[in-house]
Amino acid sequence: MRPIHSKHPGRRALSATAALLLAGSTLATASAASADPDHRQHRQNLEETFELNQQFSEAEYAEELSADESAASPDVPAGEVASENMDLVTNIPMDGQLQGTGSDLAFAGDYAYAGNYDGFTIYELADNGVPTKLTEVKCPGSQNDVSVYGDLLITSVDARMTDNSCNAERTNDPENYWEGIRVFDISDPLNPEYIQAVETKCGSHTNSLAPSKNGKDLYVYVSSYSPNDALANCKTPHDLISVVKVPVKDPAAAAVVSEPVLFPDGGYAGGSGSATSGCHDITTYAKKDLAAGACMGDGILMDISDRENPEVIDVVRDTENFAFWHSATFNNDASKVIFTDELGGGGWATCTEEFGPELGANGIYTIEDNEMEFASYYKIPRINTENENCVAHNGSLIPVKGKDLMVQSWYQGGTSVFDFTDAENPKEIAWFDRGEGLSGGGTWSSYYYNGYVYSNDLDLGLDVFTLDPAIDAKAKKLKELNPQMQQKF
């Protein structure tokens, strides 16, 4: 493992942010998100991990803000919709049996797969950008993040369930419960078949795929975090991930084959940001034998040439501005990686003047000789209201050769498209934003796939957008897209 590269240690930006939580008046929680117990628990888990060196009293916080006691007006007024270089084609509402929080998306061929805390939906895509809802599979278990490979679909369950069936219910029993991944056969999109469940330690918050080099086996890297010694299968320390091997021709034989410890020294101990106790998300780049992990208090680069035994080769930390390392995205040649900071777990209004341009943002790093170096931050430039949850969240590359373009969700901050070809000077080139009051939680994930941007809203369902042709006219067509399993275009 290489030495840890720490970005700007010792300053108190995060401590000021903690004061915002203590003061309470400037922090917001979306109505739909706060009503959903799984999403609320996710935020609570994140907030409980923030161990900060310095704490401001409410009096000190009030003094800091005394020069400007009124909040800035939002750039998109409440109840209105605005955009630039980006147009809404259609919205498909959540009007079926799946009424939970909308989560992640994956794509293969002419189909999109949308996760939901209650299960997943399969859409048939169309040239005109208006998908058709084909199938809803009710199989509760948050977050139900989805990944697809060939005829297989993997979902993640990070909630204690009474058993591994699709009829299971939530349970508070600390001994007798199940959580992990589920494997479905989607060869018939109209009739998906549930074929296997694999229990993993501390469940599966997210999953990332890494096919074997001969294509016969699919490896699933299972990320989970926040252990609790009161739970039977989530004990401390939890410095590992679970690796599940799925034989492509015999997926019913899927099983955990290794539990590599990524942080033998325990990882970041906390102090200014989250202590590391597992990973939130991993993005693989199998062709490069690389993976990037967003692991609470650490950002890591891994060698995955041995699929069953990934090895950490570099670690970075940002003790000035990052609170919770959430997800990662490589550029096409893996010379850069973007890490997101989900400050506040998706429930805080961080896109305000009080938080500024560096908290709850992306961190852009260059990669040379398997070593990551900080280049810049990127955060949407628009000001939101104090009632709109907004922070960096899930996105993907726009596959234009010679450029590094990314589309990304920002909860109620909307969807942003930015150019980070110049790693030190990223700039926004398109966006879509609903003002306060139109979405109960905003957009979870926004991904570009074959001419359109697809966005899964926590509350409103599936949005489809077009971009100005000047941005994506030369975009490559993809056969499939798992944003946490990058492929070279």
Secondary structure, DSSP 8 states (H G I E B T S, - for coil): ---EEEESTT--HHHHHHHHHHH-TT----HHHHH-HHHHHHHHHHHHHB-BS----HHHHHHHHTT--S----SS-TT-EEEESEEEEEEE---SS--S-EEEEEEETTEEEEEETTEEEEEE--TTS--EEEEEEE---SEEEEEEETTEEEEEEEEEESSSSTT--B---SSS-EEEEEEEE-SSTTS-EEEEEEE-TT--SEEEEEE-TTSSEEEEEEE-B---TTSTT--S---B-EEEEEETT-GGG-EEEE--BS-TT-S---BSSB--SB-SEEEEEGGGTEEEEEEBTEEEEEE-SSTTS-EEEEEEEETTT-S-EEEEEE-TTSSEEEEEE-GGGG-SB-SSTTTTTTTT-EEEEEEETTEEEEEEEE-------TTS-B---BEEEE-BTT--EEEEE-BTT-EEEEE-SSTTS-EEEEEEEE-TTS-SS-EEEEEEETTEEEEEETTTEEEEEEE-HHHHTTB---SEEBTTB----
